[in-house]
Amino acid sequence: MENPASSSALLDAARSGADGSELLDIDLPSTFRAVYTLKDEVGVFEGQDDKDVRRSLHVGDVAMPELAPDEVVVAVMAAAINFNTVWSAIFEPVPTFAFLEKFGRQGWYGARHDLPYHILGSDAAGVVVRTGDGVKKWKPGDHVVISPSYVDEEDHGSYDDGMMSETQLAWGFETNFGALGEFCIAKANQLIRKPAHLTWEEAGSNTLCAATAYRMLVGRHGARMKQGDVVLIWGATGGLGSYATQLVRNGGGIPVAVVSSEEKAALTRAQGCEHIINRSELNLGDQGFRHPKAGRVLGEAIRNLVGEDPGIVFEYLGRETFGTSVYVAKRGGTVITCGSSTGYKHEYDNRFLWMRLKSILGSHGFNYNEAVEVNRLISLGMIHPTLSAVFPMEEAGQATRAVQTNQHVGKVAVLCGATKEGEGVTDQALRDRIGETRLNLFRR
């Protein structure tokens, strides 16, 4: 798949592997192409059942903002579509311009973000081309991926856990100048060394979902999975579920994957997951997992596979599954939740929570250390990308539509500065040792 070449000399140089001094010799462009929503289109979907994101996502030229001392400009080679891009594009649950307006009241650095357009995207891989005066660790020419956790170092809460900071934001969702453009603006403390054996599109599609799953399952702020734990994973071939399955297996847990088709069951099986439940075979009718007997049916299916109830339920679907999740968790078990893609108003029978001493644990995003740790696992070849499709930037609307309508597995990437797929590998030997089959499992 080809991506139309940019006229930007700086982007061309970054693409071709120019060193830092060469990049600094080339002027930063005053404009660049990006994917954005428009403030004056808020409300365009009112009263409509199908809120087609292709109507609200635009590709065009935007202005290069002024750089703050703790920031960098990255030439984005590839980015990924996450569900927060879908929320942004349908202006729900609130229009993201409300976030930009709030941020805009925090001095000149915030005011830069309060614009009539919002450049979206929370996952990216690319090349650093400029650094602010206060940046010490990073330099032009560095190959990086970007953590979407946007943390204020002056907030005391961030020193215990970045996610406990009251001012923590999701980059490209609650801030402007996100991943889906030829260039992006990020804070230096968002940067992570790019896994050298991955292509740009592979590297740019991991961090948000992989690190979210890491925090939920492995990190000290989540369910703290241990060896032998049975973990029920909803949507095991989705962006979050596909990394959760790998993390559970690597950590000595026992994943039980819920999927919606035999095709997805085969994909999960190829990941090494032995215990799989195809929800279409549970005969729950139109109500699905909101059926009054769904918990009993699913619980029996889990026990038939592994002989016991799950100690951890990996939950991010929300309304459609949450009541069942609470029911099937074992006595003293944990339902850990990071989202509600099917709706955020949940119903569950509280008797099964308090009388069986279960816990519901909220998990949101991840801190910088967790993002670095999961990328270390990726760099070691222990966790692999789950990329299934790649689109050129001009088709970012279609890429987001695929995620909106669940017509995908794993992750969906967008080429921004890269002209074609397969670029960016700097450790071919490691890639050869891992093998293309494992790296491209979700693209078969």
C-alpha positions as CSV (number, residue, x, y, z in Angstrom):
1,M,0.0,0.0,0.0
2,E,1.5,3.3,-1.0
3,N,1.1,6.7,0.7
4,P,1.3,9.9,-1.4
5,A,4.8,11.5,-0.9
6,S,5.0,14.8,1.0
7,S,6.7,17.9,-0.4
8,S,8.3,18.5,3.0
9,A,12.1,18.3,2.8
10,L,12.3,17.6,6.5
11,L,9.9,14.7,6.3
12,D,11.8,13.3,3.3
13,A,15.1,13.5,5.3
14,A,13.6,11.8,8.3
15,R,12.2,9.1,6.1
16,S,15.6,8.4,4.5
17,G,17.5,8.1,7.8
18,A,19.3,11.5,7.9
19,D,21.3,12.1,11.0
20,G,20.5,14.8,13.6
21,S,22.7,17.5,12.1
22,E,21.2,17.0,8.7
23,L,17.7,17.3,10.2
24,L,18.6,20.5,12.0
25,D,19.9,22.0,8.8
26,I,16.4,21.8,7.2
27,D,13.7,24.3,8.1
28,L,10.7,23.1,10.1
29,P,7.7,23.5,7.8
30,S,5.1,26.0,8.6
31,T,2.3,23.6,7.7
32,F,1.8,19.9,7.4
33,R,-1.0,17.4,6.5
34,A,-3.0,15.8,9.3
35,V,-6.3,14.2,10.2
36,Y,-8.6,16.3,12.2
37,T,-12.2,17.1,13.3
38,L,-13.8,20.6,13.1
39,K,-15.4,22.4,16.0
40,D,-18.1,23.8,13.9
41,E,-19.3,20.3,13.0
42,V,-20.1,19.4,16.6
43,G,-23.7,18.2,16.5
44,V,-23.6,16.9,13.0
45,F,-24.7,13.5,14.1
46,E,-27.6,14.6,16.3
47,G,-30.7,12.4,15.8
48,Q,-28.8,9.9,13.6
49,D,-28.4,6.2,14.3
50,D,-25.3,5.6,12.1
51,K,-22.7,8.2,13.2
52,D,-20.3,7.5,10.3
53,V,-16.9,8.8,11.2
54,R,-15.9,9.2,7.6
55,R,-18.2,12.4,7.6
56,S,-16.4,14.1,10.4
57,L,-12.7,13.1,9.9
58,H,-10.9,15.5,7.5
59,V,-7.4,15.4,6.0
60,G,-5.7,18.7,5.1
61,D,-3.0,21.2,5.9
62,V,-2.7,22.5,9.5
63,A,-0.3,25.0,11.1
64,M,2.9,23.9,12.8
65,P,2.6,25.1,16.5
66,E,5.3,26.8,18.5
67,L,7.4,24.3,20.6
68,A,7.5,24.4,24.4
69,P,10.8,23.8,26.2
70,D,9.8,20.3,27.3
71,E,8.5,19.2,23.9
72,V,9.7,17.6,20.7
73,V,8.5,17.6,17.1
74,V,8.3,14.0,15.7
75,A,8.1,13.2,12.0
76,V,5.4,10.6,12.3
77,M,6.0,7.6,10.1
78,A,2.9,5.6,11.2
79,A,0.1,5.9,13.7
80,A,-2.7,3.7,14.9
81,I,-6.5,4.0,15.3
82,N,-7.8,3.5,18.8
83,F,-11.3,3.7,20.1
84,N,-10.8,7.1,21.5
85,T,-10.4,8.3,17.9
86,V,-13.9,6.9,17.3
87,W,-15.3,8.8,20.3
88,S,-13.6,12.0,19.1
89,A,-15.0,11.7,15.6
90,I,-18.6,11.2,16.8
91,F,-18.2,13.9,19.5
92,E,-19.2,11.6,22.3
93,P,-19.5,11.2,25.2
94,V,-18.6,14.9,25.1
95,P,-17.0,16.8,22.2
96,T,-13.2,16.8,22.7
97,F,-13.2,20.5,22.0
98,A,-14.3,20.9,25.6
99,F,-11.0,19.3,26.7
100,L,-9.1,21.7,24.4
101,E,-10.9,24.7,25.8
102,K,-10.1,23.7,29.3
103,F,-6.5,23.1,28.5
104,G,-6.4,26.4,26.7
105,R,-6.9,28.2,30.0
106,Q,-3.5,26.9,31.3
107,G,-1.2,29.6,29.9
108,W,0.3,30.0,26.4
109,Y,1.3,26.3,26.1
110,G,-2.3,25.3,26.7
111,A,-3.7,28.1,24.5
112,R,-1.9,26.6,21.5
113,H,-4.2,23.6,21.8
114,D,-7.5,25.5,21.8
115,L,-8.1,25.6,18.1
116,P,-11.1,25.2,15.8
117,Y,-9.7,21.9,14.6
118,H,-8.4,18.9,16.6
119,I,-5.6,16.7,15.3
120,L,-6.4,13.2,16.6
121,G,-4.4,10.1,17.4
122,S,-2.8,8.5,20.5
123,D,-0.3,6.0,19.1
124,A,2.7,6.8,16.8
125,A,6.2,5.9,15.7
126,G,8.6,8.2,14.0
127,V,11.8,10.3,14.1
128,V,12.5,13.1,16.4
129,V,13.3,16.2,14.3
130,R,13.3,19.1,16.9
131,T,13.7,19.3,20.6
132,G,12.8,22.1,23.0
133,D,15.4,23.9,25.0
134,G,14.7,21.9,28.1
135,V,14.9,18.4,26.6
136,K,18.0,16.5,27.7
137,K,17.7,12.8,26.8
138,W,16.4,12.9,23.2
139,K,17.9,14.4,20.1
140,P,17.0,14.8,16.4
141,G,17.4,11.5,14.5
142,D,16.2,9.3,17.4
143,H,13.6,6.6,16.4
144,V,10.8,6.6,18.9
145,V,7.3,5.5,19.8
146,I,5.1,7.8,21.8
147,S,3.3,7.0,25.0
148,P,-0.2,8.7,25.0
149,S,0.0,9.5,28.7
150,Y,0.4,13.3,28.9
151,V,1.6,14.1,32.5
152,D,2.5,17.4,34.1
153,E,5.8,17.0,36.0
154,E,4.9,19.8,38.4
155,D,1.8,17.8,39.7
156,H,2.9,16.0,42.9
157,G,0.6,13.1,42.1
158,S,2.6,12.1,39.1
159,Y,5.6,11.2,41.3
160,D,3.8,8.3,42.9
161,D,1.9,7.2,39.7
162,G,1.5,9.3,36.6
163,M,-2.1,8.2,36.3
164,M,-2.9,9.6,39.8
165,S,-2.1,13.1,38.6
166,E,-5.2,15.3,38.5
167,T,-3.8,17.0,35.4
168,Q,-3.0,13.8,33.5
169,L,-4.4,13.9,29.9
170,A,-4.7,11.5,27.0
171,W,-2.5,12.8,24.2
172,G,-4.4,13.3,20.9
173,F,-7.7,12.9,22.7
174,E,-7.6,15.6,25.4
175,T,-4.7,17.5,23.7
176,N,-4.2,18.7,20.2
177,F,-1.3,17.9,17.7
178,G,-1.8,14.1,18.1
179,A,-0.4,11.2,16.1
180,L,-2.4,11.3,12.9
181,G,-0.3,13.7,10.9
182,E,3.0,14.1,9.1
183,F,4.3,15.7,12.3
184,C,3.2,15.7,15.9
185,I,4.0,17.5,19.1
186,A,4.7,15.5,22.2
187,K,6.3,16.0,25.6
188,A,9.8,14.5,26.0
189,N,8.6,12.3,28.8
190,Q,6.3,10.6,26.3
191,L,9.1,9.2,24.2
192,I,10.2,5.6,24.2
193,R,12.9,3.9,22.1
194,K,11.4,2.2,19.1
195,P,11.7,-1.6,19.0
196,A,14.4,-2.0,16.4
197,H,13.0,-5.1,14.7
198,L,9.6,-3.7,13.9
199,T,8.4,-1.7,10.9
200,W,7.0,1.8,11.5
201,E,3.5,0.6,11.2
202,E,4.0,-2.3,13.6
203,A,5.8,-0.1,16.2
204,G,3.3,2.6,16.0
205,S,0.3,0.4,16.8
206,N,1.3,-1.2,20.1
207,T,1.7,1.2,23.0
208,L,-1.8,2.3,24.0
209,C,-3.4,-1.1,24.0
210,A,-0.4,-3.1,25.1
211,A,0.5,-0.8,28.0
212,T,-3.2,-0.6,29.1
213,A,-3.3,-4.4,29.3
214,Y,0.0,-4.5,31.1
215,R,-1.2,-2.2,33.8
216,M,-4.5,-4.1,34.2
217,L,-2.8,-7.5,34.5
218,V,0.9,-7.2,35.4
219,G,1.6,-3.8,37.0
220,R,1.3,-3.1,40.7
221,H,-1.7,-0.9,40.1
222,G,-3.8,-3.6,38.5
223,A,-5.1,-7.2,39.2
224,R,-1.5,-8.4,39.8
225,M,-1.9,-11.6,38.0
226,K,0.2,-14.5,39.3
227,Q,1.2,-17.9,37.9
228,G,-1.7,-20.2,37.5
229,D,-4.4,-17.5,37.6
230,V,-7.4,-18.2,35.3
231,V,-8.1,-15.0,33.4
232,L,-11.2,-14.5,31.3
233,I,-10.5,-12.2,28.4
234,W,-13.4,-10.6,26.6
235,G,-12.8,-9.8,22.9
236,A,-9.6,-11.7,22.7
237,T,-8.8,-10.7,19.2
238,G,-9.4,-7.0,19.7
239,G,-6.8,-4.4,20.3
240,L,-6.7,-4.9,24.1
241,G,-7.6,-8.6,24.2
242,S,-4.9,-9.6,21.8
243,Y,-2.2,-8.2,24.0
244,A,-3.9,-9.4,27.2
245,T,-3.8,-13.0,25.8
246,Q,0.0,-12.7,25.3
247,L,0.6,-11.2,28.7
248,V,-1.3,-13.9,30.5
249,R,0.5,-16.7,28.7
250,N,3.9,-15.1,29.2
251,G,3.2,-14.6,33.0
252,G,2.2,-18.2,33.6
253,G,-1.5,-17.5,33.7
254,I,-4.3,-19.5,32.0
255,P,-6.2,-17.3,29.5
256,V,-9.8,-18.2,28.6
257,A,-10.6,-16.2,25.5
258,V,-14.1,-15.1,24.4
259,V,-14.4,-14.6,20.7
260,S,-17.3,-14.2,18.3
261,S,-16.5,-16.5,15.4
262,E,-14.5,-19.6,14.5
263,E,-12.2,-17.5,12.4
264,K,-11.3,-15.5,15.5
265,A,-11.0,-18.6,17.6
266,A,-8.5,-20.0,15.1
267,L,-6.5,-16.7,15.4
268,T,-6.5,-16.9,19.2
269,R,-5.5,-20.5,19.0
270,A,-2.5,-19.6,16.8
271,Q,-1.4,-17.2,19.6
272,G,-1.1,-20.2,21.8
273,C,-4.3,-19.8,23.8
274,E,-5.7,-23.3,24.5
275,H,-9.1,-22.4,26.1
276,I,-11.5,-20.6,23.8
277,I,-15.2,-19.9,24.0
278,N,-17.1,-18.9,20.8
279,R,-19.9,-16.8,22.2
280,S,-22.0,-17.5,19.0
281,E,-22.3,-21.1,20.2
282,L,-23.7,-20.3,23.7
283,N,-27.3,-19.9,22.4
284,L,-28.1,-16.7,24.4
285,G,-30.4,-15.3,21.7
286,D,-30.8,-11.6,20.9
287,Q,-30.1,-10.5,24.5
288,G,-26.6,-11.9,24.3
289,F,-24.7,-11.6,27.6
290,R,-27.6,-9.5,29.1
291,H,-29.7,-12.6,29.1
292,P,-30.6,-13.5,32.7
293,K,-28.9,-16.9,32.5
294,A,-25.8,-15.7,30.6
295,G,-23.6,-15.8,33.7
296,R,-24.6,-19.4,34.5
297,V,-24.1,-20.5,30.9
298,L,-20.7,-18.8,30.5
299,G,-19.6,-20.0,34.0
300,E,-20.3,-23.6,33.1
301,A,-18.4,-23.2,29.8
302,I,-15.4,-21.9,31.7
303,R,-15.4,-24.6,34.3
304,N,-15.8,-27.3,31.5
305,L,-12.5,-25.9,30.0
306,V,-10.3,-25.2,33.1
307,G,-12.2,-26.7,36.0
308,E,-12.7,-23.5,38.0
309,D,-14.0,-20.0,37.9
310,P,-11.7,-17.1,36.7
311,G,-9.8,-15.3,39.3
312,I,-9.5,-12.3,37.0
313,V,-11.9,-11.0,34.4
314,F,-10.3,-8.7,31.9
315,E,-13.2,-6.3,31.1
316,Y,-13.5,-3.4,28.7
317,L,-16.7,-4.0,26.8
318,G,-18.9,-2.5,29.5
319,R,-22.7,-2.6,29.4
320,E,-23.2,-5.7,27.3
321,T,-20.9,-7.9,29.4
322,F,-20.3,-6.3,32.8
323,G,-23.1,-8.1,34.7
324,T,-21.9,-11.4,33.4
325,S,-18.3,-10.5,34.4
326,V,-19.3,-9.9,38.0
327,Y,-21.2,-13.1,38.1
328,V,-18.5,-15.5,36.7
329,A,-15.5,-14.2,38.7
330,K,-14.6,-16.6,41.5
331,R,-15.1,-15.9,45.2
332,G,-12.6,-13.2,46.1
333,G,-11.9,-12.6,42.4
334,T,-11.3,-9.4,40.6
335,V,-13.1,-7.7,37.6
336,I,-10.7,-5.2,36.2
337,T,-12.2,-2.7,33.8
338,C,-10.6,0.0,31.7
339,G,-13.5,1.0,29.4
340,S,-17.0,0.6,28.2
341,S,-17.0,0.3,24.4
342,T,-20.6,-1.1,24.4
343,G,-21.9,1.6,26.8
344,Y,-20.8,3.0,30.1
345,K,-24.0,2.6,32.2
346,H,-23.6,-0.9,33.7
347,E,-26.0,-3.1,35.5
348,Y,-25.1,-6.1,37.7
349,D,-26.5,-8.0,40.6
350,N,-24.7,-6.7,43.6
351,R,-25.4,-9.8,45.7
352,F,-22.8,-11.7,43.6
353,L,-20.3,-9.0,44.4
354,W,-20.6,-8.5,48.2
355,M,-21.6,-12.0,49.2
356,R,-18.7,-13.6,47.3
357,L,-16.2,-11.0,48.3
358,K,-15.3,-9.9,44.8
359,S,-13.7,-6.7,43.7
360,I,-14.2,-4.3,40.8
361,L,-11.0,-2.4,40.1
362,G,-10.9,0.6,37.7
363,S,-7.8,0.9,35.5
364,H,-7.2,3.9,33.2
365,G,-4.4,4.0,30.8
366,F,-0.9,3.5,32.2
367,N,2.1,5.5,33.5
368,Y,5.3,6.2,31.7
369,N,7.2,3.3,33.4
370,E,4.5,0.8,32.4
371,A,4.7,2.1,28.8
372,V,8.5,1.6,28.8
373,E,8.3,-1.8,30.4
374,V,5.8,-3.2,27.9
375,N,7.8,-1.8,25.0
376,R,10.9,-3.5,26.5
377,L,9.0,-6.8,26.3
378,I,8.2,-6.0,22.6
379,S,11.8,-5.1,22.0
380,L,12.9,-8.5,23.4
381,G,10.5,-10.3,21.1
382,M,8.3,-11.6,24.0
383,I,5.2,-9.6,23.0
384,H,4.3,-9.2,19.3
385,P,2.3,-6.7,17.3
386,T,-1.3,-7.6,16.5
387,L,-1.5,-5.4,13.4
388,S,-4.2,-6.6,10.9
389,A,-4.6,-3.7,8.4
390,V,-2.8,-0.6,7.2
391,F,-4.3,2.4,5.5
392,P,-2.8,5.5,3.9
393,M,-3.4,8.8,5.7
394,E,-5.9,9.9,3.1
395,E,-8.1,7.0,4.1
396,A,-7.9,7.6,7.9
397,G,-11.6,7.9,7.9
398,Q,-12.1,4.5,6.5
399,A,-9.5,3.1,8.9
400,T,-11.5,4.6,11.8
401,R,-14.7,3.3,10.4
402,A,-13.3,-0.2,10.5
403,V,-12.7,0.2,14.2
404,Q,-16.0,1.9,14.8
405,T,-18.0,-1.0,13.2
406,N,-15.7,-3.8,14.6
407,Q,-14.7,-4.9,11.1
408,H,-11.2,-5.7,12.2
409,V,-9.1,-7.8,14.5
410,G,-6.1,-6.6,16.6
411,K,-4.9,-3.2,15.5
412,V,-5.3,-0.9,12.5
413,A,-2.5,1.4,11.4
414,V,-2.2,4.5,9.2
415,L,0.8,5.4,7.2
416,C,1.6,9.1,7.8
417,G,5.2,9.9,6.7
418,A,6.2,6.4,5.6
419,T,5.7,6.0,1.9
420,K,5.0,2.2,2.0
421,E,4.8,-0.6,4.5
422,G,7.8,-2.5,5.7
423,E,10.1,0.5,6.4
424,G,11.9,1.3,9.6
425,V,13.5,-2.0,10.6
426,T,17.0,-1.5,12.0
427,D,17.6,-5.0,13.6
428,Q,16.9,-7.5,10.9
429,A,18.7,-10.2,12.7
430,L,16.2,-10.2,15.6
431,R,13.3,-10.0,13.2
432,D,14.6,-13.1,11.4
433,R,15.0,-14.9,14.7
434,I,11.4,-14.1,15.7
435,G,10.0,-14.9,12.2
436,E,7.5,-13.2,10.0
437,T,4.8,-15.7,10.9
438,R,4.7,-14.6,14.5
439,L,5.1,-10.9,13.7
440,N,2.3,-11.0,11.1
441,L,0.0,-13.4,12.7
442,F,-3.0,-11.0,12.6
443,R,-2.3,-10.2,8.9
444,R,-2.6,-13.7,7.5
